[in-house]
């Protein structure tokens, strides 16, 4: 019963739409839905690849960097 009540309220709104105007329609919805699913899949894939990345840096050797580490300078006094 509530579905028929909702339809009675929506039918006058549908009649107010100008038939000369361009609307996205079903094809627009399908294209938007496909793009949304594609973005979701890309984000999921990117998250999986970012989980595999190791951000730890190798410790620098004292002679190779050319500059003394900050801890060594502060200890000199």
N, CA, C and O atoms as a GROMACS GRO file, in nm:
protein
  308
    1UNK      N    1   0.082  -0.119   0.000
    1UNK     CA    2   0.000   0.000   0.000
    1UNK      C    3   0.087   0.126   0.000
    1UNK      O    4   0.053   0.224  -0.066
    2UNK      N    5   0.197   0.124   0.072
    2UNK     CA    6   0.283   0.241   0.077
    2UNK      C    7   0.353   0.264  -0.058
    2UNK      O    8   0.385   0.377  -0.093
    3UNK      N    9   0.376   0.155  -0.134
    3UNK     CA   10   0.438   0.169  -0.266
    3UNK      C   11   0.344   0.242  -0.361
    3UNK      O   12   0.388   0.327  -0.439
    4UNK      N   13   0.216   0.210  -0.355
    4UNK     CA   14   0.121   0.279  -0.443
    4UNK      C   15   0.106   0.424  -0.401
    4UNK      O   16   0.087   0.512  -0.486
    5UNK      N   17   0.115   0.451  -0.272
    5UNK     CA   18   0.108   0.589  -0.224
    5UNK      C   19   0.229   0.668  -0.272
    5UNK      O   20   0.216   0.784  -0.312
    6UNK      N   21   0.347   0.605  -0.268
    6UNK     CA   22   0.467   0.672  -0.316
    6UNK      C   23   0.458   0.699  -0.466
    6UNK      O   24   0.500   0.805  -0.512
    7UNK      N   25   0.403   0.604  -0.542
    7UNK     CA   26   0.389   0.624  -0.686
    7UNK      C   27   0.292   0.736  -0.718
    7UNK      O   28   0.312   0.810  -0.815
    8UNK      N   29   0.189   0.750  -0.639
    8UNK     CA   30   0.093   0.858  -0.666
    8UNK      C   31   0.158   0.994  -0.642
    8UNK      O   32   0.120   1.092  -0.707
    9UNK      N   33   0.254   1.001  -0.552
    9UNK     CA   34   0.325   1.127  -0.529
    9UNK      C   35   0.431   1.152  -0.636
    9UNK      O   36   0.460   1.267  -0.668
   10UNK      N   37   0.490   1.046  -0.691
   10UNK     CA   38   0.596   1.062  -0.789
   10UNK      C   39   0.544   1.087  -0.930
   10UNK      O   40   0.612   1.152  -1.010
   11UNK      N   41   0.426   1.038  -0.962
   11UNK     CA   42   0.373   1.054  -1.098
   11UNK      C   43   0.355   1.202  -1.134
   11UNK      O   44   0.393   1.240  -1.245
   12UNK      N   45   0.300   1.286  -1.049
   12UNK     CA   46   0.291   1.428  -1.086
   12UNK      C   47   0.428   1.493  -1.104
   12UNK      O   48   0.444   1.581  -1.188
   13UNK      N   49   0.526   1.449  -1.027
   13UNK     CA   50   0.660   1.504  -1.044
   13UNK      C   51   0.719   1.463  -1.178
   13UNK      O   52   0.791   1.542  -1.240
   14UNK      N   53   0.691   1.343  -1.223
   14UNK     CA   54   0.741   1.297  -1.351
   14UNK      C   55   0.676   1.372  -1.466
   14UNK      O   56   0.740   1.394  -1.569
   15UNK      N   57   0.552   1.413  -1.451
   15UNK     CA   58   0.483   1.486  -1.557
   15UNK      C   59   0.537   1.628  -1.571
   15UNK      O   60   0.525   1.689  -1.677
   16UNK      N   61   0.597   1.682  -1.464
   16UNK     CA   62   0.651   1.817  -1.469
   16UNK      C   63   0.781   1.826  -1.548
   16UNK      O   64   0.823   1.936  -1.585
   17UNK      N   65   0.846   1.713  -1.574
   17UNK     CA   66   0.971   1.712  -1.647
   17UNK      C   67   0.944   1.749  -1.792
   17UNK      O   68   0.856   1.692  -1.857
   18UNK      N   69   1.021   1.845  -1.843
   18UNK     CA   70   1.005   1.886  -1.982
   18UNK      C   71   1.062   1.777  -2.073
   18UNK      O   72   1.177   1.738  -2.056
   19UNK      N   73   0.984   1.729  -2.166
   19UNK     CA   74   1.027   1.620  -2.252
   19UNK      C   75   1.130   1.664  -2.356
   19UNK      O   76   1.190   1.579  -2.421
   20UNK      N   77   1.152   1.794  -2.372
   20UNK     CA   78   1.251   1.844  -2.467
   20UNK      C   79   1.390   1.853  -2.404
   20UNK      O   80   1.489   1.876  -2.474
   21UNK      N   81   1.398   1.836  -2.272
   21UNK     CA   82   1.527   1.842  -2.204
   21UNK      C   83   1.597   1.707  -2.212
   21UNK      O   84   1.532   1.602  -2.215
   22UNK      N   85   1.728   1.712  -2.215
   22UNK     CA   86   1.807   1.590  -2.218
   22UNK      C   87   1.832   1.545  -2.074
   22UNK      O   88   1.872   1.625  -1.990
   23UNK      N   89   1.807   1.419  -2.047
   23UNK     CA   90   1.832   1.362  -1.915
   23UNK      C   91   1.929   1.244  -1.930
   23UNK      O   92   1.936   1.184  -2.037
   24UNK      N   93   2.002   1.210  -1.824
   24UNK     CA   94   2.099   1.102  -1.836
   24UNK      C   95   2.035   0.966  -1.859
   24UNK      O   96   2.090   0.884  -1.933
   25UNK      N   97   1.922   0.940  -1.799
   25UNK     CA   98   1.852   0.815  -1.822
   25UNK      C   99   1.925   0.694  -1.768
   25UNK      O  100   2.015   0.706  -1.684
   26UNK      N  101   1.886   0.579  -1.815
   26UNK     CA  102   1.941   0.452  -1.768
   26UNK      C  103   2.087   0.437  -1.812
   26UNK      O  104   2.170   0.388  -1.735
   27UNK      N  105   2.119   0.478  -1.933
   27UNK     CA  106   2.256   0.466  -1.982
   27UNK      C  107   2.352   0.549  -1.896
   27UNK      O  108   2.462   0.504  -1.866
   28UNK      N  109   2.311   0.667  -1.857
   28UNK     CA  110   2.394   0.751  -1.770
   28UNK      C  111   2.417   0.686  -1.636
   28UNK      O  112   2.527   0.691  -1.581
   29UNK      N  113   2.312   0.624  -1.582
   29UNK     CA  114   2.327   0.554  -1.454
   29UNK      C  115   2.422   0.437  -1.466
   29UNK      O  116   2.506   0.415  -1.378
   30UNK      N  117   2.411   0.360  -1.575
   30UNK     CA  118   2.497   0.244  -1.595
   30UNK      C  119   2.643   0.288  -1.608
   30UNK      O  120   2.732   0.227  -1.548
   31UNK      N  121   2.668   0.393  -1.685
   31UNK     CA  122   2.805   0.443  -1.701
   31UNK      C  123   2.860   0.491  -1.566
   31UNK      O  124   2.974   0.460  -1.532
   32UNK      N  125   2.780   0.563  -1.491
   32UNK     CA  126   2.824   0.611  -1.359
   32UNK      C  127   2.851   0.494  -1.265
   32UNK      O  128   2.950   0.496  -1.192
   33UNK      N  129   2.766   0.393  -1.266
   33UNK     CA  130   2.785   0.277  -1.179
   33UNK      C  131   2.912   0.201  -1.216
   33UNK      O  132   2.986   0.157  -1.128
   34UNK      N  133   2.939   0.186  -1.347
   34UNK     CA  134   3.060   0.117  -1.391
   34UNK      C  135   3.184   0.196  -1.348
   34UNK      O  136   3.283   0.138  -1.304
   35UNK      N  137   3.178   0.328  -1.362
   35UNK     CA  138   3.292   0.410  -1.320
   35UNK      C  139   3.313   0.401  -1.170
   35UNK      O  140   3.427   0.397  -1.124
   36UNK      N  141   3.207   0.398  -1.092
   36UNK     CA  142   3.219   0.386  -0.947
   36UNK      C  143   3.282   0.253  -0.909
   36UNK      O  144   3.367   0.248  -0.820
   37UNK      N  145   3.240   0.146  -0.973
   37UNK     CA  146   3.298   0.014  -0.945
   37UNK      C  147   3.445   0.011  -0.986
   37UNK      O  148   3.528  -0.048  -0.915
   38UNK      N  149   3.480   0.074  -1.098
   38UNK     CA  150   3.619   0.077  -1.143
   38UNK      C  151   3.706   0.155  -1.044
   38UNK      O  152   3.817   0.112  -1.014
   39UNK      N  153   3.658   0.267  -0.994
   39UNK     CA  154   3.735   0.345  -0.896
   39UNK      C  155   3.751   0.265  -0.767
   39UNK      O  156   3.859   0.265  -0.708
   40UNK      N  157   3.647   0.196  -0.724
   40UNK     CA  158   3.656   0.112  -0.604
   40UNK      C  159   3.761   0.003  -0.624
   40UNK      O  160   3.841  -0.022  -0.534
   41UNK      N  161   3.762  -0.062  -0.741
   41UNK     CA  162   3.859  -0.168  -0.768
   41UNK      C  163   4.001  -0.113  -0.773
   41UNK      O  164   4.094  -0.177  -0.723
   42UNK      N  165   4.019   0.004  -0.833
   42UNK     CA  166   4.152   0.066  -0.837
   42UNK      C  167   4.202   0.102  -0.697
   42UNK      O  168   4.319   0.083  -0.667
   43UNK      N  169   4.114   0.155  -0.613
   43UNK     CA  170   4.152   0.190  -0.477
   43UNK      C  171   4.188   0.065  -0.397
   43UNK      O  172   4.284   0.067  -0.320
   44UNK      N  173   4.114  -0.042  -0.416
   44UNK     CA  174   4.144  -0.167  -0.346
   44UNK      C  175   4.279  -0.222  -0.392
   44UNK      O  176   4.357  -0.270  -0.310
   45UNK      N  177   4.306  -0.217  -0.522
   45UNK     CA  178   4.434  -0.264  -0.575
   45UNK      C  179   4.548  -0.177  -0.524
   45UNK      O  180   4.653  -0.229  -0.487
   46UNK      N  181   4.529  -0.046  -0.523
   46UNK     CA  182   4.634   0.045  -0.476
   46UNK      C  183   4.663   0.019  -0.329
   46UNK      O  184   4.779   0.020  -0.288
   47UNK      N  185   4.561  -0.004  -0.250
   47UNK     CA  186   4.580  -0.033  -0.108
   47UNK      C  187   4.659  -0.161  -0.089
   47UNK      O  188   4.746  -0.168  -0.002
   48UNK      N  189   4.631  -0.263  -0.171
   48UNK     CA  190   4.704  -0.389  -0.162
   48UNK      C  191   4.852  -0.368  -0.197
   48UNK      O  192   4.939  -0.423  -0.129
   49UNK      N  193   4.880  -0.290  -0.300
   49UNK     CA  194   5.018  -0.265  -0.340
   49UNK      C  195   5.091  -0.178  -0.238
   49UNK      O  196   5.210  -0.197  -0.215
   50UNK      N  197   5.022  -0.083  -0.178
   50UNK     CA  198   5.086   0.003  -0.077
   50UNK      C  199   5.118  -0.076   0.049
   50UNK      O  200   5.213  -0.041   0.120
   51UNK      N  201   5.042  -0.181   0.078
   51UNK     CA  202   5.072  -0.265   0.194
   51UNK      C  203   5.204  -0.339   0.175
   51UNK      O  204   5.272  -0.369   0.272
   52UNK      N  205   5.241  -0.368   0.051
   52UNK     CA  206   5.363  -0.444   0.021
   52UNK      C  207   5.489  -0.357   0.025
   52UNK      O  208   5.599  -0.411   0.034
   53UNK      N  209   5.474  -0.225   0.018
   53UNK     CA  210   5.591  -0.136   0.013
   53UNK      C  211   5.658  -0.130   0.149
   53UNK      O  212   5.592  -0.116   0.252
   54UNK      N  213   5.791  -0.142   0.149
   54UNK     CA  214   5.870  -0.134   0.271
   54UNK      C  215   5.935   0.004   0.276
   54UNK      O  216   6.020   0.035   0.193
   55UNK      N  217   5.896   0.085   0.372
   55UNK     CA  218   5.946   0.222   0.380
   55UNK      C  219   6.071   0.236   0.467
   55UNK      O  220   6.118   0.348   0.487
   56UNK      N  221   6.125   0.127   0.518
   56UNK     CA  222   6.243   0.135   0.602
   56UNK      C  223   6.366   0.167   0.517
   56UNK      O  224   6.389   0.104   0.414
   57UNK      N  225   6.444   0.265   0.562
   57UNK     CA  226   6.565   0.303   0.490
   57UNK      C  227   6.684   0.230   0.549
   57UNK      O  228   6.688   0.202   0.669
   58UNK      N  229   6.781   0.200   0.465
   58UNK     CA  230   6.904   0.137   0.512
   58UNK      C  231   6.984   0.241   0.588
   58UNK      O  232   6.987   0.358   0.548
   59UNK      N  233   7.050   0.202   0.697
   59UNK     CA  234   7.130   0.301   0.773
   59UNK      C  235   7.250   0.347   0.690
   59UNK      O  236   7.315   0.267   0.623
   60UNK      N  237   7.277   0.477   0.696
   60UNK     CA  238   7.390   0.535   0.622
   60UNK      C  239   7.521   0.500   0.693
   60UNK      O  240   7.529   0.497   0.816
   61UNK      N  241   7.622   0.473   0.612
   61UNK     CA  242   7.755   0.451   0.670
   61UNK      C  243   7.818   0.588   0.696
   61UNK      O  244   7.791   0.682   0.621
   62UNK      N  245   7.899   0.600   0.797
   62UNK     CA  246   7.953   0.731   0.837
   62UNK      C  247   8.038   0.795   0.729
   62UNK      O  248   8.031   0.917   0.713
   63UNK      N  249   8.118   0.721   0.656
   63UNK     CA  250   8.208   0.779   0.559
   63UNK      C  251   8.143   0.813   0.426
   63UNK      O  252   8.196   0.896   0.352
   64UNK      N  253   8.031   0.753   0.393
   64UNK     CA  254   7.972   0.772   0.261
   64UNK      C  255   7.887   0.898   0.248
   64UNK      O  256   7.877   0.955   0.140
   65UNK      N  257   7.825   0.943   0.357
   65UNK     CA  258   7.730   1.053   0.346
   65UNK      C  259   7.798   1.188   0.327
   65UNK      O  260   7.738   1.279   0.270
   66UNK      N  261   7.924   1.204   0.374
   66UNK     CA  262   7.994   1.331   0.358
   66UNK      C  263   7.966   1.428   0.470
   66UNK      O  264   8.042   1.523   0.487
   67UNK      N  265   7.860   1.409   0.546
   67UNK     CA  266   7.828   1.495   0.658
   67UNK      C  267   7.816   1.408   0.782
   67UNK      O  268   7.773   1.293   0.776
   68UNK      N  269   7.854   1.465   0.895
   68UNK     CA  270   7.846   1.391   1.020
   68UNK      C  271   7.700   1.381   1.063
   68UNK      O  272   7.623   1.475   1.040
   69UNK      N  273   7.661   1.272   1.123
   69UNK     CA  274   7.523   1.261   1.173
   69UNK      C  275   7.495   1.365   1.280
   69UNK      O  276   7.588   1.411   1.347
   70UNK      N  277   7.372   1.402   1.297
   70UNK     CA  278   7.333   1.505   1.393
   70UNK      C  279   7.366   1.464   1.534
   70UNK      O  280   7.401   1.550   1.615
   71UNK      N  281   7.358   1.336   1.570
   71UNK     CA  282   7.388   1.290   1.705
   71UNK      C  283   7.537   1.310   1.738
   71UNK      O  284   7.572   1.346   1.850
   72UNK      N  285   7.622   1.286   1.640
   72UNK     CA  286   7.766   1.301   1.663
   72UNK      C  287   7.802   1.446   1.686
   72UNK      O  288   7.889   1.474   1.769
   73UNK      N  289   7.737   1.538   1.617
   73UNK     CA  290   7.766   1.681   1.636
   73UNK      C  291   7.721   1.728   1.771
   73UNK      O  292   7.789   1.810   1.833
   74UNK      N  293   7.608   1.680   1.820
   74UNK     CA  294   7.559   1.725   1.949
   74UNK      C  295   7.643   1.671   2.063
   74UNK      O  296   7.646   1.731   2.170
   75UNK      N  297   7.710   1.558   2.043
   75UNK     CA  298   7.794   1.500   2.147
   75UNK      C  299   7.929   1.570   2.159
   75UNK      O  300   7.995   1.561   2.263
   76UNK      N  301   7.971   1.640   2.053
   76UNK     CA  302   8.102   1.707   2.056
   76UNK      C  303   8.104   1.820   2.159
   76UNK      O  304   8.206   1.847   2.221
   77UNK      N  305   7.992   1.886   2.175
   77UNK     CA  306   7.980   1.987   2.278
   77UNK      C  307   8.021   2.120   2.240
   77UNK      O  308   8.014   2.212   2.322
   0.00000   0.00000   0.00000
